[in-house]
């Protein structure tokens, strides 16, 4: 049985049902009235809703003589045939025909003036039947899981539903604003969620209230505008009429939709999809991405296992047969790859499957994830081909390395010198770099000693290095001194290879008097180790390939027996985070330590020095050449332009 009343608050249109004053805590609970009898609250200064059931001059409880002048409505409390029949009572509040109520619950309010209306704007007529219905429904909702509430309609004087008031809710119920359980009691739909008016949800409320049929909404999108920013949420709802109000339950679908969106994004990014084949019912389910991978219209439906096998490349059919055997005999996951004809091309599909078996061990369903790995396999094939080409290039470059700059295990024995050399490339995969050395006896009995460095690595650097090395050798045989060699070499480089920069250190040793003439172009200086002292031989010049008019001059020093000359490229002393001079000092210190060992004999100084020197930078080419002076001549004067260590 539905029992509502229209009520008006002063000059506004606030609406409440029976018992609303109790629900909204605007006063003390109303005193119970006999079922079917209403009382109108007089206007008083008391903020509590005044509901009288007794000999109040303004309100009468019980039969009122016909034609009385009492302003309070006269309502019969006797046995109403409509009530007795379980029908909705027709309630007339006062003489105003506009307040006549039809078969739906109605709340009525007297808009008449009163001195205390501002202090107490709500003048509610309370039906204890509605309060009892709300209490009974709350008991039911208290044991229900999930989100559900019971609300009664609020109507204007014309009988139009303008809002709904929630009078009961499940403990787990939660609305879009985070209100939970009992906090929803007293909430009015239109006030709390103004954007709901006119939506499919609002229409479902009205339809269920009018027809009594249960309404279902799936995927309902609710939009709340907060500070101009729309916030969207999605719900599935069921609405049913109950005891003159609406019982509605809802499930928020945001988490499900987010999970579906995440799954869809994962499938798209991974270019994969999932499928399920029921071997008993024949039901097949494919994800949308699986259709896309196979270039298939979803309207055509998924492929059966037999239809899928027909698309597999003939060479891969044994793979499918092995997979079927695995599904029949084992519930363990099984992975394989097959080539599948899709459209006009062939794609490589990686498949991860798992069979579901019954208690007898028979396969019931096949679950699978399929990933299109065509591009990955093509990239892997391209990489394998590139590796094969690189290996072949490495073999060729290693052969070329030995041709351009052969490295000997044993020291070179030349007039007045023993020379040991070592070359270590930065790229072991491409065994060629721009660092080089040259040691060769000349026609007049002198010895050419040179090291250099061409910027870069690989074949391009090696090509430029070979040209420089051979040019230096040719100029030396033409009886040019080191300064003339570098001057000519710089002009040649600027003219023929303007894209190349290089450094070089060139020395010419005259064994007859142990005289060494040298110069260097942008290259680290030589180190002279005499006894246990190490000195730098400085005579710098500009980098090769920068200025075509650059010129160079030579420095001269006379050497002694057992002197060591260390010539090297910058990879030996260069290291990230420190400058070359610090590297020079460390190298000098290493030589001093190695040569200062008491057990080092004269014949072992060259070996000890080579073993003491290790590269400081493994990311760059390294070239090291150490020459030891042999022979016995009278001691020369101390060398000029040196810096002494030790």
C-alpha angles and dihedrals in degrees: 000000000000119000119180135147134202115239133181127200112217107289099341128079102241109154131203135172128230108299091021093129089057092046095050093043093236093138145343118309113279118253112254118261128201112271110273095021124109131195126200116223114234118231108260137157090245108108089215116089107259111224116170130194106176144048096329111148090226098046129037124198108201138023114342120201114256116261095021118161092221107130092217116092114261110226126181115234095190127105105307109204090217091053093044089053092053093247128136109272120238104231122197114194111199126326095299107113089204088069094058109122127215128204096307124080112271134190119207131199130184109233091199119131123259134174093240100043093109092055093047111024096170118075104180131187107210128210111196089205091070092047089050091049091051090049092049092048091047089056088054094046092048090071096042122098124224129024120322137139141181119227134177125217123252115212134194123230090276091058095251117144107242102166146353127236119209113224102168137024140175116257091245095048113123130178132207091272095053098256110149137198113319090015088073093059108102094021115133115216099220094045096045097039107025093169091065093076111104094013125120087259092058091048089050090053092053094043094051091047092051102041103026089227119134113253123208127197123188125189093007109176115215118195122198118187111215116181090335093309115114115224115198129203132170129222143178112214142183121199125190133171114246131170094341093311139072126268109202131177127191142188121200109231098190094102092049092046091047090050091049091048091048091049091048091049091048091051091048095047093044093041089230138124139187134234140183127206118193106205093194105046097024091234113153126189125189129184117237092251091055089059089049093050091053095042090240128146110237088223088068091058129226126307124256118232090257092050090048092051089055089062095051118105109260092239089058098049092097087060090057091048091052090050091053089051090051091050091051096048107030139036090205120115115269127196131194143150128231137175112239129195107236117174109315095336144058122246129193112232123194110207128198112187141175128190123217112216132196123232090275091057096252117140113250104171140010118215117192144173116207123196126189103228096167095117091044092051091047089051090049091050091048090049092050090050090048090050090052091050090047092051090051091047090049090053091049094045091049089054090045090049091057091048096048099039116005114198117215124211092211124058120264111251110211135159106300094348144080110201128193121189137187131185124192118180122215093224112054088180091058102034096202132087142160099260118101144163136199131199119172140148114243129219094258093054096262122126125232115217118182141156128182146170129217115199113253138023138256131037097329093055092042091052092053090044092054092051093050094045094051092043091053091049092050093048090049091054087051086065096252117154119232094265092053091046094055094042091054093041092053092053091047092051094048090050103042104024109025088162093064129086121188144170127213143179115202126185134175118204121204105199095193092074099008091245118160121197116189147159135178135209111214089323131130112265126257119258119226114205112197113176104315095333124097123202135183118236103213125192106133130192137178124284117272117255098025106092120020092206096053117130133195138208133203135243122210132212134169115225134211131220113281092018111144124216115200116198120177147151125255094261088076095061104020121100133160111267099023135074128241095255091059088050090050091053092050091049091049090050092051091053092047091052094047095046094044094066110117092222093060110109123200093257092052098052093093093050093045091051094049092049093048094056116081128171116266095201121042092185093068135059115264127205122179129180124176121186123196119204116233131186133061120261130147112288112268126221118278112282118258127233097027135136115219126221131182 
